Amino acid sequence: MLKFALPVVALTAACNMVGSPAVSGDIPNALVGAWGMNLADCKNDAAAKGLVRISGSELKYYEARGTLTAVIEETPTRLVGDFAFEGEGQAWKRQMILDVQDEGQTLITREYGAGAIPGVQKYSRCP
């Protein structure tokens, strides 16, 4: 009986993940790096309000930081996930789509949730 326990447990775990978000520790490598809304944002200046830095499981903006809490969809160049944000003494949650295009040179983001920025945000990879 013991020799069948592992396959049953693995199959049960796989079935439970279908259709529900899974927690993941890392954002796909294609999205990792510094991205600016314009070239001036890439100068690593403290006033670079259009800069987003993506690493590991975090998004870092001018005055906010978001931590990936659940992955809904993931490919090597796209992530749909839930993020918990903190900044300026407040905390909020957003579902975000992060999509790399133009052979890794453009990042398109879209966020959903109360108070979300409407439409898409477009960033260019910092040199």
PEBELMO-V691367 format. One record per residue. N is the residue number from 0. RES is the residue in one small letter. PSI is psi in whole degrees, -180 to 180 (* if undefined). OMEGA is omega in whole degrees, -180 to 180 (999 if undefined). BURIAL is + if it has 9 or more other ideal C-beta (glycine too) atoms within 8 Angstrom, else -. Layout:
((N | RES | PSI | OMEGA | BURIAL) (N | RES | PSI | OMEGA | BURIAL))
//
This chain:
((0 | m | -37 | -178 | -) (1 | l | -35 | -177 | -) (2 | k | -17 | 179 | -) (3 | f | -9 | -175 | -) (4 | a | -46 | -177 | -) (5 | l | -48 | 178 | -) (6 | p | -37 | 180 | -) (7 | v | -43 | 178 | -) (8 | v | -45 | -180 | -) (9 | a | -43 | 179 | -) (10 | l | -41 | 179 | -) (11 | t | -44 | 179 | -) (12 | a | -42 | -180 | -) (13 | a | -41 | -180 | -) (14 | c | -35 | 180 | -) (15 | n | -24 | -178 | -) (16 | m | -21 | -177 | -) (17 | v | 126 | 176 | -) (18 | g | -2 | 179 | -) (19 | s | 146 | 180 | -) (20 | p | 143 | 177 | -) (21 | a | 141 | 177 | -) (22 | v | 136 | 179 | -) (23 | s | 146 | -178 | +) (24 | g | -22 | -171 | -) (25 | d | 145 | 172 | -) (26 | i | 142 | -179 | +) (27 | p | 142 | -176 | +) (28 | n | -33 | -179 | -) (29 | a | -23 | -179 | -) (30 | l | -15 | -176 | +) (31 | v | 136 | 177 | +) (32 | g | -170 | 178 | -) (33 | a | 135 | -177 | +) (34 | w | 133 | 180 | +) (35 | g | 148 | 175 | +) (36 | m | -25 | 173 | +) (37 | n | 169 | -175 | -) (38 | l | -34 | 180 | -) (39 | a | -30 | 179 | +) (40 | d | -24 | -176 | +) (41 | c | -1 | -177 | +) (42 | k | 5 | 178 | -) (43 | n | 31 | 179 | -) (44 | d | 147 | 179 | -) (45 | a | -22 | -179 | -) (46 | a | 11 | -178 | -) (47 | a | 82 | -177 | +) (48 | k | -15 | 180 | -) (49 | g | 18 | -179 | +) (50 | l | 136 | 170 | +) (51 | v | 132 | 176 | +) (52 | r | 128 | -179 | +) (53 | i | 126 | 178 | +) (54 | s | 147 | 177 | -) (55 | g | -103 | -180 | -) (56 | s | 24 | -175 | -) (57 | e | 150 | 168 | +) (58 | l | 127 | 178 | +) (59 | k | 118 | 177 | +) (60 | y | -177 | -178 | +) (61 | y | -54 | -178 | -) (62 | e | 26 | -179 | -) (63 | a | 154 | 177 | +) (64 | r | 132 | 178 | +) (65 | g | 135 | 179 | +) (66 | t | 130 | 179 | +) (67 | l | 125 | -180 | +) (68 | t | -24 | 179 | +) (69 | a | 142 | 176 | +) (70 | v | 129 | 179 | +) (71 | i | -41 | 178 | -) (72 | e | 142 | -179 | -) (73 | e | 133 | 171 | +) (74 | t | 176 | 179 | -) (75 | p | -22 | -177 | -) (76 | t | 10 | -176 | +) (77 | r | 143 | 176 | +) (78 | l | 131 | 168 | +) (79 | v | 120 | -176 | +) (80 | g | 168 | 176 | +) (81 | d | 136 | -180 | +) (82 | f | 142 | 172 | +) (83 | a | 122 | -177 | +) (84 | f | 151 | 172 | +) (85 | e | 142 | 176 | -) (86 | g | 145 | 179 | +) (87 | e | 40 | 177 | -) (88 | g | 11 | -179 | -) (89 | q | 165 | 177 | -) (90 | a | 143 | 179 | -) (91 | w | 167 | 179 | +) (92 | k | 147 | 177 | +) (93 | r | 146 | 166 | +) (94 | q | 133 | -175 | +) (95 | m | 148 | 170 | +) (96 | i | 125 | 176 | +) (97 | l | 122 | -173 | +) (98 | d | 120 | 178 | +) (99 | v | 132 | -179 | +) (100 | q | -178 | 176 | -) (101 | d | 51 | 178 | -) (102 | e | 39 | 175 | -) (103 | g | 8 | -176 | -) (104 | q | -14 | -178 | -) (105 | t | 135 | 175 | +) (106 | l | 125 | 176 | +) (107 | i | 129 | 178 | +) (108 | t | 152 | 175 | +) (109 | r | 138 | -179 | +) (110 | e | 152 | -178 | +) (111 | y | 145 | 179 | -) (112 | g | 171 | 180 | +) (113 | a | 127 | 179 | -) (114 | g | 9 | -178 | -) (115 | a | 149 | 175 | -) (116 | i | 126 | -179 | -) (117 | p | 153 | 177 | -) (118 | g | -167 | -178 | -) (119 | v | 153 | 174 | -) (120 | q | 135 | -177 | +) (121 | k | 130 | -180 | -) (122 | y | 154 | 173 | +) (123 | s | 145 | 179 | +) (124 | r | 132 | 178 | +) (125 | c | 142 | 180 | +) (126 | p | * | 999 | -))
//
